[in-house]
Amino acid sequence: MTDQSLPPVAERRAHSFTRHGITVEDPWAWLRDPGYPDVRDKDVLAFLEAENRWFEAAMAPRKDLTDALFAEMKGRIREDDRSVPQKDGDYIYWRAFETGAQYRKWYRRPVAGGEDQLILDEPALADGHDYFRLGAMSVSPDGRYLAYAIDIDGSERFEARIKDLSSGEILPDVISDTLSSLVWTADSKGLLYGLANENWRTDNARLHWLGQDVADDAELFHEDDEGFRVSIGLTSSEKWIVIATGDHVTSEAWLVPADDPTATPLLVSARSAGREYDVDEHDGTLYIRTNDAHPNFRLVKAALSAPGEWEEVIAPDDHFYLTDFTLFKGFYVTEGRQDGLDQIELRDYATHEARRIPFPEASYSASLDDNPEYDVTKLRIGYESMVTPDTVYDYDLATGALEVLKVQEIPSGYDADLYATERLMVPARDGTPIPVSIVYRKTLPRDGSAPLHLYGYGAYGIAMEPGFSTSRLSLLDRGFAFALAHIRGGDDLGQQWYLDGKLDKRTNTFTDFVDVAKGLIDLGYTSKGRISISGGSAGGELMGAVVNSDPGLWGAVVAHVPFVDVLNTMLDETLPLTPGEWPEWGNPIEDEAAFRTIHSYDPYSNVRAQDYPPIMVTAGLNDPRVTYWEPAKWVAKLRATKTDQNVLLLKTNMGAGHGGKSGRFESLRETAEEFAFILWQLRMAN
């Protein structure tokens, strides 16, 4: 009989493998159900359920704190919030929550006047399901049909349906296992989409004609490289459908006329290893963003008649990272980061000279918002900072004026003057300055006595935006500083920043994070053991690496769906993500050097007999990105190996995936649990 006063112990079952002359012992490999994604193994489920019971028992005494945190967080959200309406063709569209609702309703109203029309009711679609997520949605060009996709178990295998907005009827057309955008043909009679194959990879673009049997849908494009994924989009003019394929380092695009989708696709430029590009079209000219000449990308153009003959429009820059561009009828917009700070620039097609939109703060996040129309006189822009709530502007192209349309409302109150934010540069051990965005109450002492929460990700070239968070106020108002570490592996300072944190340079990500923490200690923001840290997915891998390397620095650690069994995952080409991930991590199957590098930092492989800080781990049983057994194996090995008595908790959502529970309040409650754990472990729970 199991002693309920002791944490669960997963038994060791002998298992090992040898690769490149190195033998790896993996006695918890059995936690991977061979029937995955259909997890039915009784021993596996018993272990996960026992860990969940242990989690609930440990957190039960913290229920009042969790409830208080949840009430605070919920009180900062306007329950009947709605988006700023935006015109798209003959209609004005918006979305809104009703008081108490977990999910949105989507509306439109004719520009010419008329009644509001409910076009999609998420609460009704979610009714009866423990999990719900709306994926792609798209209104047909003639405004009659709405295509939408939903996921009801977190597996990210979406079911697409089509609604006739003129009658409210749901058409019998059902597209299962789709994992893509939904793009209409110009005549509103056809829909392009991509199916996920048995390994959860979108390797195709298909065409469905309304009323036709889905089994008869034509495959317009098929990708044979198992590491590439296919995506579908539309040019800004809506004249061309873009079928793109690629992995993390190489891409290729094809164009299909939106009014003739079965025409022979036009290849923009054949794939070339290590070269990425994306494409849009304006008046017969293609505009292409590419990294062929510089990691920070440049903009080129080409005639539709000769799409592979590129002429430079905007030269690459060591300090400006061109992240995106959007074409409009009379001008175009480039977005990027100047030394890490977001910039939005308007450019003329004739001269290509830039007019930069100014923003007032030293650290912020800014980008184009919802701009569905091609011919516009105003641009919708989103702006926020770590002290400024999310703000929606219209930028007048003629006057350059920014008109505030909406500022995120915080019903329980918020005074920005109580808080301060800074952008710091903290030296890494190799001398590289690492940007850090930090926010705190102005009363924060600088004597090392304050607690600090440090967040990081550092992978896939994804930057950490210094944005606003209402939930974060629950830590700030209890005396915390909150810092974002813009470590290598993200593209915060350009693509080279990303390249310097991947493959054989992967450990820069981990040492950067540790060095940021030590730098913040040196600056008096906090002290050793007063730092809580968190990260999810690849950021969870970061958590696993830094608790192995520097366990004494951290007072509490939260690892969400952590990618901690890197070596085993990269060795298994049958897993959904693996082949496409080799350019990010390396291919240890064929490359001995990659095997040794991954093995040297892999969090699961490097758990050792030492004291670890308190750790809370989350997982999703249906997670197709970081499979449930990675956190489960990691926790099992930690329990069997660590030498301390600190708290170690694993919570597996048995009906959810990579993003945890769905619904705005359910996800808030999970954040409240996380913060309650942190406050408990830093002895600030009272």
BAVEXTI-760788 format. One line per 3 residues: their letters; for each residue z, y, x of C-alpha. Coordinates in Angstrom, 1 decimal. Example, Ala and Ser with C-alpha at 12.3 -4.5 7.8 and 13.67 -1.06 7.14 Angstrom:
REM residues 2
AS> 7.8:-4.5:12.3  7.1:-1.1:13.7
//
This chain:
REM residues 686
MTD> 0.0:0.0:0.0  -1.0:3.4:1.4  1.9:5.8:2.3
QSL> 1.1:9.0:0.3  3.2:11.1:2.6  0.8:10.4:5.5
PPV> -2.7:11.7:5.9  -5.6:9.2:5.3  -6.7:7.1:8.3
AER> -10.2:5.8:8.5  -10.3:2.5:10.2  -12.3:2.0:13.4
RAH> -15.2:-0.4:13.2  -16.9:-1.3:16.4  -20.3:0.4:16.7
SFT> -22.1:1.6:19.8  -25.7:2.4:21.0  -27.3:3.0:24.3
RHG> -29.9:5.6:25.0  -31.2:6.9:28.4  -28.7:4.6:30.1
ITV> -25.8:6.2:28.3  -23.6:4.2:25.9  -22.0:6.0:23.0
EDP> -19.2:4.6:21.0  -19.1:5.6:17.3  -16.4:3.6:15.5
WAW> -16.7:5.8:12.4  -20.4:5.4:11.9  -19.6:3.2:8.8
LRD> -18.8:6.4:6.9  -22.5:6.9:6.4  -23.4:5.0:3.2
PGY> -26.6:3.1:4.0  -27.7:3.8:0.4  -27.6:7.6:0.9
PDV> -28.4:9.8:-1.0  -27.0:7.3:-3.6  -23.5:7.1:-2.2
RDK> -21.7:4.1:-3.8  -20.0:2.3:-0.9  -16.4:1.7:-2.1
DVL> -14.8:2.2:1.3  -16.6:5.4:1.9  -15.7:6.8:-1.5
AFL> -12.1:5.7:-1.1  -11.8:7.6:2.1  -13.3:10.8:0.8
EAE> -11.2:10.6:-2.4  -8.0:9.9:-0.3  -8.9:13.0:1.8
NRW> -9.3:15.0:-1.3  -5.9:13.9:-2.6  -4.4:14.9:0.8
FEA> -6.1:18.3:0.5  -4.7:18.8:-3.0  -1.2:17.8:-2.0
AMA> -1.2:20.1:1.0  -2.5:23.1:-1.0  -0.4:22.5:-4.1
PRK> 2.6:24.6:-2.7  0.0:27.3:-2.0  -1.2:27.4:-5.6
DLT> 0.6:30.7:-6.5  -1.0:32.3:-3.4  -4.4:30.9:-4.2
DAL> -4.1:32.1:-7.8  -3.1:35.6:-6.6  -6.0:35.8:-4.2
FAE> -8.4:34.6:-6.8  -7.1:37.2:-9.3  -7.5:39.9:-6.7
MKG> -11.1:38.9:-5.9  -12.0:38.5:-9.5  -10.5:41.9:-10.3
RIR> -13.0:43.5:-7.8  -16.0:42.2:-9.7  -17.4:43.9:-12.7
EDD> -17.7:41.0:-15.1  -20.5:42.5:-17.2  -22.5:43.6:-14.1
RSV> -26.3:44.1:-14.4  -29.1:44.8:-11.9  -31.1:48.0:-11.8
PQK> -34.1:47.6:-14.0  -37.5:47.4:-12.3  -41.0:47.8:-13.6
DGD> -43.5:45.0:-13.0  -46.8:45.4:-14.8  -46.3:45.8:-18.6
YIY> -42.6:45.1:-18.5  -39.3:46.3:-17.1  -37.1:43.4:-15.9
WRA> -33.4:43.1:-15.2  -30.6:40.5:-15.1  -27.1:40.7:-16.3
FET> -23.8:38.9:-16.5  -21.7:38.7:-19.7  -17.9:39.0:-19.4
GAQ> -16.5:35.7:-18.4  -19.8:34.1:-17.6  -20.4:32.2:-14.4
YRK> -24.2:32.7:-14.5  -26.8:35.4:-15.3  -29.1:36.1:-18.1
WYR> -32.6:37.4:-17.4  -34.2:40.1:-19.6  -37.3:42.2:-20.0
RPV> -38.5:45.0:-22.2  -42.1:46.3:-22.7  -42.9:49.5:-20.9
AGG> -44.6:50.8:-24.0  -41.4:50.3:-26.0  -39.9:47.5:-28.0
EDQ> -36.9:45.1:-28.1  -35.1:43.6:-25.2  -36.2:40.0:-24.6
LIL> -34.0:37.3:-23.1  -36.4:35.3:-21.0  -34.0:33.0:-19.2
DEP> -30.5:32.0:-20.1  -28.7:30.5:-17.1  -25.4:29.8:-18.9
ALA> -27.3:27.7:-21.5  -29.1:25.8:-18.8  -25.9:25.2:-16.9
DGH> -23.9:24.1:-20.0  -22.6:20.6:-19.5  -23.3:20.4:-15.8
DYF> -20.6:20.6:-13.1  -23.2:22.2:-10.8  -26.1:24.5:-11.5
RLG> -28.5:26.5:-9.4  -31.6:28.5:-10.3  -34.3:28.1:-7.7
AMS> -37.7:29.7:-7.8  -38.9:31.6:-10.9  -42.1:33.4:-11.6
VSP> -43.7:35.2:-14.5  -47.4:34.6:-15.0  -49.8:37.5:-14.3
DGR> -50.5:37.9:-18.0  -46.8:38.0:-18.8  -46.9:35.1:-21.2
YLA> -45.3:32.3:-19.2  -42.2:31.9:-17.1  -42.0:29.1:-14.5
YAI> -38.5:28.3:-13.2  -36.8:25.5:-11.3  -33.2:24.2:-11.5
DID> -30.9:22.0:-9.5  -28.0:20.4:-11.4  -26.3:18.4:-8.6
GSE> -26.7:20.3:-5.3  -29.3:17.9:-3.9  -31.8:20.7:-3.8
RFE> -34.4:18.5:-5.6  -35.4:21.0:-8.2  -37.0:20.4:-11.6
ARI> -39.6:23.0:-12.6  -40.2:23.9:-16.2  -42.5:26.4:-17.9
KDL> -41.4:28.6:-20.9  -43.9:30.3:-23.2  -42.3:33.7:-23.5
SSG> -44.3:34.6:-26.6  -42.8:31.8:-28.6  -39.7:30.7:-26.6
EIL> -41.1:27.2:-26.4  -40.4:25.1:-23.4  -43.7:23.4:-22.5
PDV> -43.8:19.6:-22.0  -44.9:20.1:-18.4  -42.1:18.9:-16.1
ISD> -42.4:19.0:-12.3  -39.7:17.0:-10.7  -38.5:17.0:-7.0
TLS> -40.1:20.3:-6.2  -38.8:22.3:-3.2  -40.9:25.4:-3.1
SLV> -41.8:28.7:-4.7  -43.9:28.6:-7.9  -47.1:30.7:-7.6
WTA> -49.4:31.4:-10.5  -53.2:31.4:-10.3  -54.8:34.7:-11.3
DSK> -55.8:33.5:-14.8  -52.2:32.4:-15.6  -53.4:28.9:-16.4
GLL> -52.4:27.1:-13.2  -49.3:26.9:-11.0  -49.1:26.0:-7.3
YGL> -46.0:24.2:-6.0  -44.8:21.8:-3.3  -43.1:18.4:-3.8
ANE> -40.3:17.2:-1.6  -41.3:13.8:-0.2  -38.9:10.9:0.2
NWR> -37.4:12.5:3.3  -36.8:15.8:1.5  -39.7:17.5:3.4
TDN> -42.3:19.6:1.6  -45.5:18.5:3.2  -47.9:19.5:0.5
ARL> -49.2:22.2:-1.8  -50.3:21.1:-5.3  -52.0:22.6:-8.2
HWL> -50.9:22.0:-11.8  -53.0:23.2:-14.8  -51.0:23.9:-17.9
GQD> -51.1:21.0:-20.3  -52.4:18.5:-17.7  -50.4:15.4:-16.8
VAD> -48.4:16.2:-13.6  -49.5:12.9:-12.2  -53.1:14.2:-12.1
DAE> -52.2:17.4:-10.2  -54.5:18.0:-7.3  -53.2:18.2:-3.7
LFH> -54.7:21.3:-2.2  -53.1:20.9:1.2  -51.3:18.2:3.1
EDD> -49.3:18.5:6.4  -49.4:15.5:8.6  -46.9:16.7:11.2
EGF> -43.5:15.4:10.0  -41.7:18.3:11.7  -43.6:21.0:9.7
RVS> -42.8:22.3:6.3  -45.3:23.8:3.8  -44.6:27.0:1.8
IGL> -46.6:28.9:-0.8  -46.8:32.6:-1.4  -48.9:35.4:-2.7
TSS> -50.4:38.4:-0.8  -49.1:41.8:-1.9  -52.4:42.6:-3.7
EKW> -52.1:39.2:-5.5  -55.7:38.4:-4.6  -54.9:35.6:-2.3
IVI> -52.5:32.6:-2.3  -51.0:31.9:1.1  -50.3:28.3:2.1
ATG> -48.3:28.3:5.3  -47.0:25.5:7.4  -44.8:25.4:10.4
DHV> -41.5:24.5:12.1  -39.0:26.8:13.9  -41.5:27.8:16.7
TSE> -45.0:27.3:15.5  -46.9:28.3:12.3  -50.3:28.3:10.6
AWL> -51.6:29.9:7.5  -54.4:29.3:5.1  -55.7:31.6:2.3
VPA> -57.0:30.5:-1.1  -58.4:32.9:-3.7  -55.9:33.4:-6.5
DDP> -58.8:33.4:-9.0  -60.4:30.2:-7.5  -57.6:28.0:-6.2
TAT> -59.7:24.9:-5.7  -62.0:26.8:-3.3  -62.0:25.7:0.4
PLL> -59.0:27.2:2.0  -59.6:29.9:4.7  -57.8:29.2:8.0
VSA> -56.4:32.4:9.5  -55.8:30.9:13.0  -55.2:27.3:14.1
RSA> -51.7:26.5:15.1  -50.8:27.0:18.7  -47.5:25.6:20.0
GRE> -44.8:28.3:20.3  -46.8:30.9:18.4  -45.6:32.1:15.0
YDV> -47.4:34.4:12.6  -47.4:35.5:9.0  -50.1:37.2:7.1
DEH> -50.9:39.7:4.2  -54.1:41.3:3.0  -55.2:44.8:2.1
DGT> -58.7:45.8:1.0  -60.4:42.9:2.9  -58.3:43.4:6.1
LYI> -55.7:40.9:7.1  -52.4:42.2:8.7  -50.6:39.7:10.8
RTN> -47.1:39.7:12.4  -47.0:37.5:15.5  -45.0:36.7:18.6
DAH> -48.1:35.7:20.6  -47.6:38.4:23.2  -43.9:39.2:23.1
PNF> -40.7:37.6:21.6  -40.1:40.7:19.4  -43.5:40.4:17.6
RLV> -46.3:42.8:17.2  -48.6:43.7:14.3  -52.4:42.9:14.5
KAA> -55.2:43.1:12.0  -58.4:41.1:11.4  -61.3:41.1:9.1
LSA> -61.4:38.4:6.4  -64.8:37.4:7.7  -63.3:36.8:11.2
PGE> -59.6:36.1:10.6  -58.9:34.7:14.1  -60.2:37.9:15.9
WEE> -57.0:40.0:16.1  -56.8:43.7:16.9  -53.5:45.2:17.8
VIA> -52.0:47.7:15.4  -48.4:48.0:16.5  -47.6:47.0:20.1
PDD> -44.5:44.9:20.9  -41.4:46.7:22.1  -38.4:45.5:24.2
HFY> -36.0:47.4:22.0  -37.6:47.1:18.5  -37.7:43.7:16.9
LTD> -40.4:43.6:14.1  -38.9:41.4:11.5  -41.1:42.0:8.5
FTL> -43.9:44.0:6.9  -44.9:44.7:3.4  -48.3:46.1:2.3
FKG> -48.8:48.5:-0.6  -51.9:50.1:-2.0  -51.7:53.4:-0.1
FYV> -49.3:52.7:2.8  -47.3:49.9:4.3  -43.8:49.3:5.4
TEG> -42.4:47.7:8.6  -38.9:46.5:8.9  -37.0:45.6:12.1
RQD> -34.0:46.3:14.3  -33.8:48.9:16.9  -31.2:47.6:19.5
GLD> -29.7:45.6:16.6  -29.7:48.2:13.9  -31.9:47.9:10.8
QIE> -34.8:50.3:10.5  -37.3:50.8:7.6  -40.5:52.6:8.5
LRD> -43.4:53.8:6.3  -46.9:53.8:7.9  -50.3:55.1:7.1
YAT> -53.3:52.6:7.2  -55.4:55.1:9.1  -53.1:56.3:11.8
HEA> -50.3:53.7:11.7  -47.8:56.4:12.6  -44.3:55.7:11.5
RRI> -41.9:57.7:9.2  -38.5:56.2:9.6  -36.0:56.4:6.7
PFP> -32.7:57.8:8.1  -29.3:56.2:7.3  -25.9:57.9:7.9
EAS> -23.7:55.2:9.4  -23.5:53.8:12.9  -23.4:50.2:11.7
YSA> -25.0:49.1:8.4  -27.4:46.7:6.7  -30.6:48.1:5.1
SLD> -33.8:46.5:3.7  -36.5:46.8:1.1  -35.1:45.6:-2.3
DNP> -37.1:44.6:-5.3  -40.6:46.1:-5.1  -42.9:43.9:-7.2
EYD> -45.8:46.4:-7.7  -48.6:47.2:-5.3  -49.3:50.8:-6.3
VTK> -46.0:52.7:-6.1  -44.7:56.3:-5.6  -41.1:55.1:-4.9
LRI> -39.6:52.4:-2.8  -36.5:50.4:-3.9  -34.1:50.0:-1.0
GYE> -30.8:48.2:-0.6  -28.1:49.6:1.7  -24.5:48.6:2.6
SMV> -22.0:48.6:5.5  -18.7:47.0:6.2  -17.0:49.9:4.4
TPD> -19.8:51.0:2.0  -20.4:48.9:-1.1  -23.9:47.6:-1.9
TVY> -26.0:50.6:-2.9  -29.5:50.6:-4.5  -31.7:53.6:-3.8
DYD> -35.1:54.7:-4.8  -36.9:56.5:-1.9  -39.4:59.1:-3.1
LAT> -42.5:58.8:-1.0  -43.6:62.4:-1.6  -40.3:64.2:-0.9
GAL> -38.4:61.7:1.3  -35.4:61.9:-1.0  -33.1:59.0:-1.5
EVL> -31.9:58.7:-5.1  -28.8:56.6:-5.8  -29.5:54.2:-8.7
KVQ> -26.4:52.0:-8.4  -23.3:51.6:-6.3  -21.5:48.3:-6.5
EIP> -18.6:48.9:-8.8  -15.1:47.6:-7.9  -13.1:47.7:-11.2
SGY> -9.7:47.3:-9.5  -10.4:50.2:-7.2  -11.6:50.8:-3.7
DAD> -11.0:53.8:-1.4  -13.5:53.7:1.6  -11.4:56.3:3.4
LYA> -8.7:53.8:4.0  -11.0:51.7:6.2  -12.8:52.1:9.5
TER> -15.7:50.2:11.0  -17.0:50.1:14.5  -19.8:48.4:16.5
LMV> -18.4:47.2:19.8  -20.0:45.7:22.9  -17.9:42.9:24.4
PAR> -19.0:41.4:27.7  -19.7:37.7:27.9  -18.7:35.7:30.9
DGT> -22.3:36.0:32.3  -22.1:39.8:31.9  -24.2:40.1:28.8
PIP> -22.9:42.6:26.3  -22.3:40.9:22.9  -22.3:43.2:19.8
VSI> -19.4:42.9:17.5  -19.1:44.6:14.0  -15.5:45.1:13.0
VYR> -13.7:46.5:10.0  -10.0:47.2:9.4  -7.6:49.5:7.7
KTL> -7.1:52.7:9.6  -3.4:51.9:9.9  -4.1:48.8:12.0
PRD> -2.0:48.7:15.1  -3.7:48.3:18.5  -0.8:46.5:20.2
GSA> -2.1:43.0:19.7  0.3:42.3:16.8  -2.4:42.3:14.1
PLH> -4.1:39.2:12.8  -7.9:39.1:13.1  -10.5:37.0:11.4
LYG> -13.6:36.3:13.4  -16.8:35.0:11.8  -19.9:33.6:13.6
YGA> -23.1:31.6:13.1  -25.5:31.9:16.0  -28.4:29.7:15.2
YGI> -32.0:29.6:13.8  -32.6:33.2:14.7  -30.5:34.3:11.7
AME> -28.7:37.7:12.2  -25.3:38.4:10.9  -25.7:41.6:8.8
PGF> -22.7:44.0:8.8  -22.5:44.2:5.0  -19.8:44.7:2.4
STS> -17.5:42.1:1.0  -15.0:42.6:-1.9  -13.3:39.2:-1.1
RLS> -12.7:40.4:2.5  -10.5:43.2:1.2  -7.8:40.5:0.5
LLD> -7.5:40.0:4.2  -7.9:43.7:5.3  -5.2:44.8:2.8
RGF> -2.8:42.2:4.3  -3.2:43.7:7.8  -6.2:41.8:9.2
AFA> -9.1:43.1:11.2  -12.3:41.3:10.3  -15.1:40.9:13.0
LAH> -18.6:39.6:13.0  -19.7:38.2:16.4  -23.4:38.8:16.9
IRG> -23.7:36.0:19.4  -26.8:34.6:21.0  -28.7:32.0:18.9
GDD> -29.1:34.6:16.1  -31.8:37.2:16.4  -29.5:40.2:16.1
LGQ> -30.9:41.8:19.2  -34.4:40.4:18.9  -36.0:37.0:19.3
QWY> -35.1:36.7:22.9  -31.5:36.8:21.7  -32.3:33.8:19.6
LDG> -34.1:32.0:22.4  -31.1:32.5:24.7  -28.9:30.5:22.3
KLD> -30.9:27.4:21.6  -32.0:24.2:23.4  -30.7:24.1:27.0
KRT> -29.1:27.5:26.5  -27.2:26.4:23.4  -23.8:26.7:24.9
NTF> -24.2:30.5:25.3  -23.5:30.6:21.5  -20.1:28.9:21.9
TDF> -19.0:30.8:25.1  -20.1:34.1:23.5  -17.9:33.5:20.6
VDV> -14.9:32.6:22.8  -15.5:35.6:25.0  -15.7:38.0:22.0
AKG> -12.3:36.7:20.8  -10.9:37.3:24.3  -12.5:40.7:24.5
LID> -10.9:41.7:21.1  -7.5:40.6:22.5  -8.0:42.7:25.6
LGY> -8.9:45.7:23.3  -5.6:45.3:21.5  -7.0:44.2:18.1
TSK> -5.1:40.9:18.1  -3.5:38.2:20.3  -3.9:34.6:21.2
GRI> -3.0:32.4:18.2  -3.3:35.3:15.7  -7.0:34.7:15.3
SIS> -8.4:32.8:12.3  -12.1:31.8:12.6  -14.7:30.5:10.2
GGS> -18.3:29.4:10.1  -20.6:27.2:8.0  -23.4:24.7:8.7
AGG> -24.6:25.6:12.2  -21.6:28.0:12.2  -19.5:25.0:11.5
ELM> -20.9:23.4:14.7  -19.7:26.5:16.4  -16.3:26.0:15.0
GAV> -16.3:22.4:16.3  -17.4:23.4:19.7  -14.8:26.2:20.2
VNS> -11.8:24.1:19.0  -12.8:21.6:21.6  -13.1:24.1:24.4
DPG> -10.4:26.7:23.6  -8.0:25.2:21.0  -5.1:27.5:21.9
LWG> -6.9:30.7:21.0  -7.1:30.0:17.3  -4.3:30.2:14.7
AVV> -6.5:28.7:11.9  -10.0:27.3:11.6  -12.2:26.9:8.6
AHV> -15.4:24.9:9.0  -17.7:24.8:6.0  -20.2:21.9:5.8
PFV> -20.1:21.7:9.6  -23.0:20.4:11.6  -20.8:18.5:14.0
DVL> -22.5:15.2:14.5  -25.5:16.8:16.2  -26.4:13.9:18.6
NTM> -26.5:11.2:15.9  -28.4:13.4:13.5  -31.0:14.4:16.1
LDE> -31.5:10.7:17.0  -32.3:9.8:13.4  -35.8:10.8:12.5
TLP> -35.4:9.4:9.0  -33.0:12.2:8.0  -34.6:15.0:6.0
LTP> -34.2:17.8:8.5  -34.4:16.0:11.9  -38.0:16.2:13.0
GEW> -38.3:19.9:12.0  -35.0:20.5:13.9  -36.1:19.2:17.3
PEW> -37.6:22.6:18.4  -34.1:24.1:17.7  -31.9:21.5:19.3
GNP> -34.2:19.3:21.4  -35.4:15.8:20.8  -32.9:13.4:22.4
IED> -35.0:10.4:21.4  -37.7:11.1:23.9  -36.0:13.7:26.2
EAA> -33.2:12.5:28.4  -32.3:16.0:29.4  -32.0:17.0:25.7
FRT> -29.8:13.9:25.1  -27.5:14.9:27.9  -27.3:18.5:26.8
IHS> -26.5:17.8:23.2  -24.1:15.1:24.2  -22.3:17.6:26.4
YDP> -21.4:20.0:23.5  -21.7:17.9:20.4  -18.4:18.6:18.6
YSN> -17.9:15.0:17.3  -18.7:13.4:20.7  -16.3:15.7:22.5
VRA> -13.2:15.4:20.4  -10.5:14.5:22.9  -6.7:13.9:23.2
QDY> -5.3:17.4:23.1  -3.6:19.8:20.7  -5.9:21.3:18.1
PPI> -5.3:24.3:15.8  -4.9:23.9:12.0  -8.3:23.1:10.6
MVT> -9.7:23.1:7.1  -13.1:21.4:6.6  -15.4:21.3:3.6
AGL> -18.3:19.0:2.7  -20.7:18.3:-0.2  -21.4:14.7:-1.2
NDP> -25.0:15.7:-2.2  -25.6:18.0:0.7  -29.1:17.3:2.1
RVT> -28.8:19.7:5.0  -25.5:18.7:6.6  -24.8:15.2:5.2
YWE> -21.3:14.5:4.0  -20.6:11.9:6.8  -20.7:14.5:9.5
PAK> -17.5:16.4:8.5  -16.0:13.1:7.4  -16.5:11.4:10.7
WVA> -15.3:14.5:12.6  -12.1:14.6:10.6  -11.6:10.9:11.0
KLR> -11.9:11.2:14.8  -9.7:14.2:15.0  -7.0:12.5:13.1
ATK> -7.2:9.5:15.4  -7.3:11.5:18.6  -5.5:14.8:18.5
TDQ> -2.0:15.1:19.9  -0.5:17.8:17.6  1.0:17.8:14.2
NVL> -1.0:20.7:12.9  -2.6:20.6:9.4  -6.0:19.0:9.2
LLK> -7.7:19.0:5.7  -11.0:17.8:4.4  -12.2:18.7:1.0
TNM> -15.5:17.1:-0.2  -17.1:18.4:-3.3  -18.2:15.2:-5.0
GAG> -20.7:16.9:-7.3  -22.1:19.7:-5.1  -24.3:20.3:-2.0
HGG> -24.6:22.6:0.9  -23.5:25.8:-0.8  -20.3:24.4:-2.4
KSG> -19.5:24.8:-6.0  -21.8:26.9:-8.2  -20.9:29.7:-10.5
RFE> -19.6:33.1:-9.3  -16.0:32.4:-10.2  -15.9:28.8:-8.9
SLR> -17.2:30.0:-5.5  -14.6:32.8:-5.5  -11.8:30.2:-6.1
ETA> -13.0:28.3:-3.0  -12.9:31.5:-1.0  -9.3:32.0:-2.3
EEF> -8.4:28.6:-1.1  -9.8:29.3:2.3  -7.9:32.6:2.6
AFI> -4.7:30.9:1.3  -5.0:28.3:4.1  -5.5:31.0:6.7
LWQ> -2.5:33.0:5.5  -0.4:29.9:5.3  -1.2:28.9:8.9
LRM> -0.7:32.4:10.3  2.7:32.5:8.5  1.6:35.3:6.2
AN> 1.8:33.5:2.9  4.6:35.4:1.4
//
